[in-house]
């Protein structure tokens, strides 16, 4: 009976440690500092989408209207 009790306490300790470790791991990314946006206004407003040959081929193959 005592060996069953030791095993039960061992499992409880393991699960308690596992839970504490998960909580600590989840808190670490939240503790980082926020970075400022360093892009200029022109960089924010520039067009990023280009209809290249690969994009045209994708549309043609998947039958999207161009």
C-alpha positions as CSV (number, residue, x, y, z in Angstrom):
1,X,0.0,0.0,0.0
2,X,2.9,2.4,0.8
3,X,4.4,1.9,-2.7
4,X,1.0,2.9,-4.3
5,X,1.0,6.0,-2.1
6,X,4.6,7.0,-3.2
7,X,3.6,6.5,-6.8
8,X,0.6,8.6,-6.4
9,X,2.6,11.4,-4.8
10,X,5.2,11.1,-7.5
11,X,2.6,11.6,-10.2
12,X,1.1,14.5,-8.4
13,X,4.5,16.2,-8.0
14,X,5.2,15.5,-11.7
15,X,1.9,17.0,-12.8
16,X,2.3,20.0,-10.5
17,X,5.8,20.6,-11.8
18,X,4.6,20.2,-15.4
19,X,1.8,22.8,-14.8
20,X,4.2,25.3,-13.2
21,X,6.6,24.9,-16.1
22,X,3.9,25.5,-18.7
23,X,2.7,28.6,-16.9
24,X,6.3,29.9,-16.7
25,X,6.9,29.2,-20.4
26,X,3.7,30.9,-21.4
27,X,4.6,34.0,-19.3
28,X,8.1,34.5,-20.9
29,X,6.9,35.7,-24.4
30,X,4.5,38.2,-22.8
31,X,7.4,39.8,-20.9
32,X,9.3,41.0,-24.0
33,X,9.3,44.7,-24.9
34,X,7.3,46.0,-27.7
35,X,9.2,47.3,-30.7
36,X,8.3,50.6,-32.4
37,X,7.3,50.7,-36.0
38,X,10.3,52.2,-37.8
39,X,8.8,52.3,-41.3
40,X,8.4,55.7,-42.8
41,X,5.0,56.9,-44.1
42,X,6.1,56.3,-47.7
43,X,7.1,52.7,-46.9
44,X,3.7,52.1,-45.3
45,X,1.8,53.4,-48.3
46,X,3.8,51.8,-51.2
47,X,2.2,49.1,-53.3
48,X,3.4,45.7,-52.3
49,X,1.4,43.6,-54.7
50,X,2.8,43.0,-58.2
51,X,1.1,40.9,-60.8
52,X,4.1,39.0,-61.9
53,X,4.2,36.2,-64.4
54,X,3.9,33.6,-61.6
55,X,0.8,35.3,-60.3
56,X,-0.7,35.5,-63.8
57,X,0.0,31.8,-64.3
58,X,-1.6,31.0,-60.9
59,X,-4.7,32.9,-61.9
60,X,-4.8,31.2,-65.3
61,X,-4.3,27.7,-63.9
62,X,-6.9,28.2,-61.2
63,X,-9.4,30.0,-63.5
64,X,-9.6,33.2,-61.6
65,X,-10.7,36.2,-63.7
66,X,-7.9,38.5,-64.5
